[in-house]
Amino acid sequence: MLGFSIYLNNDITSATEQYINRLKQNGFDGIFTSAHIPEEDPKKYQQRLFSLGNLAKNNNLKVMVDIDQVSLKKLDISLSSLDSLKRRGITGLRIDDKLAPKQIAELSQKIEIGINGSTFTEEELKQLGTFNAEMKNIQAWFNFYPCPDTGISRQFFRKQTQMFKQYGLKVQAFFAGDENLRGPLHEGLPTLEYQRNYDPLASILELKELGADLLYLGDPGISDKALDQIKNYQETDSIILYTKQAENISEEMYNYILGKHNQRPDPAEHVVRCEDSRMHAAPRITPENTILREVGSITLNNCLYERYAGEIQLVKDALTMNKKVNVVGKVTNGSLPLIDLIKPSQKFYLFKE
């Protein structure tokens, strides 16, 4: 399941509705929002929350609200008010601070609950069982991390995820956007630190491999380019990688490598080999830009490779220069992780950035 974030520091407007429709049309079906109210007028936040819930309900979208004990009181949310909250389109509460397992268990009998995946312990999970929690209504929602260098590691995420899966919980994680990043830092809102500058699709695919079930855009913005990558993958199971032309290479040679490809069924260790690239009618490829092949380089075998001339490769591991191999382009930094995610025989596209 894919989701996105809308924050309540601004009024819900027609622009908000347009954004919701845009994400809905691209396969997103859940909304995350935060109801932390340190200074704002609680009535204003409540009005915005209910407006968002109504929009979500009309679009058949779920809404998970991040909330702490202080805000629960300010918004007058209790066990007795949960039915009313659900009627207004709010489908779940993500408890951000340390609510007692007994209280979480009670809430889970009435509404979906997100526990803090970054901090919840196995002992607390066991306690939920002793209080007859409705475990099918509980999900593990990880934090996002606005400050660079503070996101959690892949190893910790995997360990926590394995623990939650043992108790039958679905796991959620955030990935960063690539435009209109949330302030005040504007550094992206990922769960995993190393994904901070990834293309959204790269984060989504890696998080799925690590066991995440619910994948939410943390930032309040995402580009059309990134949405095209995501929608294309959902509809065709193929991957779009964005590229740029190498210096000292002709535009004709760079344009030759753009377009649709597929990896061979027997993947090479150090490169992705484009299975059908040598089958295309190609002009004579003379040696050009035969330089060190950095990670992400897009190469084209030249005429010195004889019968192997014309083969296109994506470099996964840094390789030495080879006079038979032209470096014609490079996968852009955000798309770099996608190279390792291309499966045997999978279709992929190389597009100009």
C-alpha positions as CSV (number, residue, x, y, z in Angstrom):
1,M,0.0,0.0,0.0
2,L,1.2,3.5,-0.9
3,G,0.4,6.6,1.1
4,F,1.3,10.2,1.3
5,S,1.4,13.0,3.9
6,I,-0.6,16.1,4.4
7,Y,0.1,18.4,7.3
8,L,-2.3,20.6,9.3
9,N,-0.2,23.7,9.7
10,N,-2.2,25.2,6.8
11,D,-5.9,25.2,5.9
12,I,-7.3,22.5,3.7
13,T,-8.0,24.2,0.4
14,S,-8.8,23.4,-3.2
15,A,-5.1,23.0,-3.8
16,T,-5.1,20.3,-1.1
17,E,-8.0,18.5,-2.9
18,Q,-6.1,18.7,-6.2
19,Y,-3.0,17.2,-4.6
20,I,-5.1,14.4,-3.1
21,N,-6.7,13.6,-6.5
22,R,-3.3,13.6,-8.1
23,L,-1.8,11.1,-5.7
24,K,-5.0,9.0,-5.8
25,Q,-4.8,8.8,-9.6
26,N,-1.2,7.5,-9.2
27,G,-2.1,4.6,-7.0
28,F,-1.8,6.1,-3.5
29,D,-4.6,5.1,-1.1
30,G,-3.6,6.3,2.3
31,I,-3.0,9.7,4.0
32,F,-0.7,10.3,7.0
33,T,-1.1,13.5,9.0
34,S,0.0,14.9,12.3
35,A,-2.1,16.4,15.1
36,H,0.6,17.5,17.4
37,I,-0.6,20.9,18.7
38,P,2.1,22.6,20.7
39,E,0.9,26.2,20.2
40,E,-1.8,26.3,17.6
41,D,-5.5,26.7,18.4
42,P,-6.9,23.2,19.0
43,K,-10.2,24.1,17.3
44,K,-8.4,25.2,14.2
45,Y,-6.5,21.9,14.1
46,Q,-9.7,19.9,14.7
47,Q,-11.4,21.7,11.9
48,R,-8.6,21.0,9.5
49,L,-8.4,17.4,10.6
50,F,-12.1,16.9,10.0
51,S,-11.9,18.6,6.6
52,L,-9.1,16.3,5.6
53,G,-11.0,13.3,6.9
54,N,-14.0,14.3,4.8
55,L,-11.9,14.7,1.7
56,A,-10.3,11.3,2.3
57,K,-13.7,9.6,2.9
58,N,-15.0,11.0,-0.4
59,N,-11.9,9.6,-2.2
60,N,-12.0,6.2,-0.3
61,L,-8.7,6.9,1.3
62,K,-7.5,5.8,4.8
63,V,-6.2,8.5,7.2
64,M,-3.7,7.7,9.9
65,V,-3.2,10.6,12.4
66,D,0.0,10.9,14.4
67,I,-0.9,12.0,17.9
68,D,0.4,12.2,21.4
69,Q,-1.3,12.2,24.8
70,V,-1.3,16.0,25.0
71,S,-3.0,16.3,21.7
72,L,-5.5,13.5,22.4
73,K,-6.7,15.6,25.3
74,K,-6.7,18.9,23.4
75,L,-8.8,17.3,20.6
76,D,-11.0,15.6,23.1
77,I,-10.3,12.1,21.6
78,S,-11.1,9.2,23.9
79,L,-12.6,5.7,23.6
80,S,-16.1,7.1,23.7
81,S,-15.4,9.5,20.8
82,L,-13.7,7.1,18.4
83,D,-16.9,6.1,16.5
84,S,-17.6,9.8,15.8
85,L,-14.0,10.2,14.7
86,K,-14.3,7.3,12.3
87,R,-17.5,8.7,10.8
88,R,-15.5,11.8,10.0
89,G,-13.0,9.8,7.9
90,I,-10.3,9.2,10.4
91,T,-9.4,5.5,10.2
92,G,-6.4,5.2,12.5
93,L,-4.3,6.8,15.3
94,R,-0.5,6.5,15.3
95,I,0.6,6.9,18.9
96,D,3.8,8.9,18.9
97,D,4.7,8.8,22.6
98,K,4.7,6.1,25.3
99,L,1.1,5.2,25.8
100,A,0.6,2.3,28.2
101,P,0.1,-1.1,26.5
102,K,-3.3,-1.4,28.3
103,Q,-4.5,1.9,26.7
104,I,-3.2,0.8,23.3
105,A,-5.0,-2.5,23.6
106,E,-8.3,-0.7,24.5
107,L,-8.0,1.6,21.5
108,S,-7.2,-1.3,19.2
109,Q,-10.7,-2.7,20.0
110,K,-12.2,0.3,18.3
111,I,-9.8,1.7,15.6
112,E,-6.6,0.9,13.8
113,I,-3.6,1.8,15.9
114,G,0.0,2.6,14.8
115,I,2.6,1.9,17.4
116,N,6.0,3.5,17.1
117,G,8.1,1.0,15.1
118,S,11.3,2.8,15.9
119,T,11.0,2.5,19.6
120,F,8.5,-0.3,20.5
121,T,10.0,-3.3,22.3
122,E,9.2,-7.0,22.2
123,E,8.2,-6.8,25.9
124,E,5.6,-4.2,25.1
125,L,4.3,-6.4,22.3
126,K,3.9,-9.3,24.7
127,Q,2.0,-7.0,27.1
128,L,-0.4,-6.1,24.3
129,G,-1.4,-9.8,24.2
130,T,-2.0,-10.0,27.9
131,F,-4.5,-7.0,27.6
132,N,-6.4,-8.7,24.7
133,A,-5.3,-6.2,22.1
134,E,-6.9,-6.7,18.7
135,M,-3.6,-7.4,16.9
136,K,-5.1,-7.3,13.4
137,N,-5.8,-3.6,14.1
138,I,-2.3,-2.8,15.2
139,Q,0.5,-1.7,12.8
140,A,4.1,-0.8,13.4
141,W,4.7,2.7,12.1
142,F,8.3,3.9,12.0
143,N,9.4,7.4,12.5
144,F,10.7,9.7,9.8
145,Y,13.9,11.8,10.5
146,P,14.1,15.4,9.3
147,C,17.7,16.0,10.4
148,P,20.5,14.6,8.2
149,D,22.5,11.7,9.7
150,T,19.7,10.8,12.2
151,G,17.7,8.3,10.2
152,I,17.9,4.7,11.3
153,S,20.0,2.0,9.7
154,R,19.0,-0.8,7.4
155,Q,20.1,-3.3,10.0
156,F,18.0,-1.9,12.8
157,F,15.0,-1.6,10.5
158,R,15.3,-5.2,9.4
159,K,15.6,-6.4,13.0
160,Q,12.6,-4.5,14.2
161,T,10.6,-5.5,11.2
162,Q,11.3,-9.2,11.8
163,M,10.1,-8.8,15.4
164,F,6.8,-7.2,14.4
165,K,6.2,-9.8,11.7
166,Q,6.5,-12.6,14.3
167,Y,3.5,-11.0,16.0
168,G,1.6,-10.7,12.8
169,L,1.8,-6.9,12.5
170,K,2.1,-5.0,9.2
171,V,5.0,-2.6,9.0
172,Q,5.1,0.9,7.7
173,A,8.0,3.1,6.7
174,F,8.5,6.6,5.2
175,F,10.4,7.6,2.1
176,A,11.5,11.1,1.2
177,G,10.0,13.2,-1.5
178,D,11.9,15.0,-4.3
179,E,10.2,18.4,-4.4
180,N,8.5,20.7,-1.9
181,L,10.3,19.1,1.0
182,R,8.9,19.8,4.4
183,G,10.4,22.7,6.4
184,P,12.1,24.0,8.4
185,L,15.1,21.9,7.2
186,H,13.9,20.8,3.7
187,E,16.2,17.8,3.9
188,G,13.6,15.0,3.2
189,L,11.7,12.8,5.6
190,P,12.9,9.2,5.3
191,T,12.9,6.4,7.8
192,L,16.2,5.1,6.6
193,E,19.1,7.5,6.6
194,Y,20.9,6.2,3.5
195,Q,17.7,6.7,1.4
196,R,17.5,10.5,2.1
197,N,18.4,11.4,-1.5
198,Y,17.0,8.4,-3.3
199,D,14.4,8.6,-6.1
200,P,11.1,7.7,-4.4
201,L,10.8,4.5,-6.4
202,A,14.2,3.3,-5.3
203,S,13.2,3.8,-1.7
204,I,9.9,2.0,-2.2
205,L,11.4,-1.1,-3.8
206,E,14.1,-1.4,-1.2
207,L,11.7,-0.9,1.7
208,K,9.5,-3.7,0.2
209,E,12.5,-6.0,0.0
210,L,13.2,-5.2,3.7
211,G,9.7,-6.3,4.6
212,A,7.7,-3.0,4.7
213,D,4.0,-3.4,3.8
214,L,2.9,0.3,4.0
215,L,5.1,2.8,2.2
216,Y,4.3,6.5,2.8
217,L,5.7,9.6,1.3
218,G,6.9,11.7,4.3
219,D,7.3,15.0,2.6
220,P,4.3,17.1,1.3
221,G,5.5,17.0,-2.3
222,I,6.6,14.7,-5.1
223,S,7.5,15.4,-8.7
224,D,5.6,14.3,-11.8
225,K,8.8,12.6,-12.8
226,A,8.9,10.5,-9.7
227,L,5.2,9.7,-10.0
228,D,5.8,8.5,-13.6
229,Q,8.4,6.1,-12.3
230,I,6.1,4.7,-9.6
231,K,3.0,4.4,-11.9
232,N,5.1,2.8,-14.6
233,Y,6.4,0.2,-12.2
234,Q,2.9,-0.5,-10.8
235,E,1.4,-0.9,-14.2
236,T,4.2,-2.7,-16.2
237,D,6.7,-4.0,-13.6
238,S,9.4,-2.1,-15.4
239,I,11.9,0.5,-14.1
240,I,12.6,4.0,-15.4
241,L,16.1,5.3,-14.7
242,Y,17.0,8.9,-15.3
243,T,20.4,9.6,-17.0
244,K,22.6,12.4,-18.2
245,Q,25.0,12.5,-21.1
246,A,28.7,11.9,-20.5
247,E,31.2,14.7,-21.2
248,N,33.3,14.2,-24.3
249,I,30.7,12.1,-26.0
250,S,28.6,12.8,-29.0
251,E,24.8,13.5,-28.6
252,E,24.2,10.8,-31.3
253,M,26.0,8.2,-29.3
254,Y,24.2,9.2,-26.0
255,N,20.8,9.2,-27.7
256,Y,21.5,5.7,-29.0
257,I,21.4,4.2,-25.5
258,L,18.1,5.8,-24.5
259,G,14.8,4.0,-24.5
260,K,13.6,0.5,-23.6
261,H,15.9,-2.3,-22.6
262,N,15.7,-5.6,-20.6
263,Q,18.3,-7.3,-18.5
264,R,19.6,-10.7,-19.6
265,P,18.1,-13.7,-17.6
266,D,21.6,-14.5,-16.4
267,P,22.6,-11.3,-14.6
268,A,26.3,-10.4,-14.6
269,E,28.1,-9.7,-11.3
270,H,29.4,-6.2,-12.1
271,V,27.1,-4.8,-14.7
272,V,23.5,-5.0,-16.0
273,R,23.7,-6.3,-19.6
274,C,21.0,-5.1,-22.0
275,E,20.0,-8.4,-23.6
276,D,18.8,-7.1,-27.0
277,S,21.2,-4.2,-27.5
278,R,23.5,-6.0,-29.9
279,M,20.6,-7.0,-32.0
280,H,19.8,-3.4,-33.0
281,A,21.0,-2.0,-36.2
282,A,23.8,0.4,-35.2
283,P,26.3,2.7,-36.9
284,R,29.9,1.9,-36.6
285,I,30.8,2.7,-33.0
286,T,34.3,4.1,-32.9
287,P,36.3,4.3,-29.6
288,E,35.3,7.5,-27.7
289,N,35.6,8.4,-24.0
290,T,37.1,5.1,-23.0
291,I,37.6,6.2,-19.4
292,L,37.3,4.7,-15.9
293,R,33.8,3.2,-15.5
294,E,32.4,4.6,-12.3
295,V,29.3,3.1,-10.6
296,G,26.3,4.2,-12.6
297,S,28.2,4.6,-15.9
298,I,26.3,3.6,-19.0
299,T,28.7,2.0,-21.5
300,L,28.6,1.0,-25.1
301,N,31.0,-1.5,-26.5
302,N,32.8,-0.1,-29.5
303,C,34.0,-1.7,-32.7
304,L,37.2,-3.1,-31.0
305,Y,34.9,-5.6,-29.3
306,E,34.0,-7.1,-32.7
307,R,31.0,-9.3,-32.4
308,Y,30.2,-7.8,-28.9
309,A,30.1,-4.3,-30.3
310,G,26.9,-2.4,-29.6
311,E,26.2,-4.0,-26.2
312,I,24.9,-1.5,-23.6
313,Q,25.7,-2.0,-20.0
314,L,25.0,-0.3,-16.6
315,V,27.9,-0.4,-14.3
316,K,27.1,-1.8,-10.7
317,D,30.7,-1.8,-9.4
318,A,33.6,0.5,-10.4
319,L,35.6,-0.9,-13.3
320,T,38.9,0.0,-14.9
321,M,39.0,1.7,-18.3
322,N,38.8,-0.5,-21.3
323,K,39.7,0.8,-24.8
324,K,36.9,-1.4,-26.2
325,V,34.2,0.3,-24.0
326,N,32.8,3.8,-24.4
327,V,31.4,5.6,-21.4
328,V,28.4,7.4,-23.0
329,G,26.3,8.5,-20.0
330,K,25.6,8.1,-16.3
331,V,22.5,7.2,-14.2
332,T,21.6,10.2,-12.0
333,N,22.4,10.0,-8.3
334,G,18.8,9.4,-7.2
335,S,18.3,6.6,-9.7
336,L,21.6,4.9,-8.9
337,P,20.1,2.4,-6.4
338,L,17.6,1.2,-9.0
339,I,20.5,-0.4,-11.0
340,D,20.8,-3.1,-8.3
341,L,17.1,-3.6,-8.2
342,I,16.7,-4.6,-11.8
343,K,15.8,-8.3,-11.9
344,P,16.8,-10.9,-14.4
345,S,14.8,-10.4,-17.7
346,Q,13.1,-7.3,-16.3
347,K,12.3,-4.5,-18.6
348,F,13.8,-1.0,-17.9
349,Y,14.0,2.4,-19.5
350,L,16.8,4.9,-19.8
351,F,15.4,8.4,-20.0
352,K,17.2,11.8,-20.2
353,E,16.9,13.7,-17.0
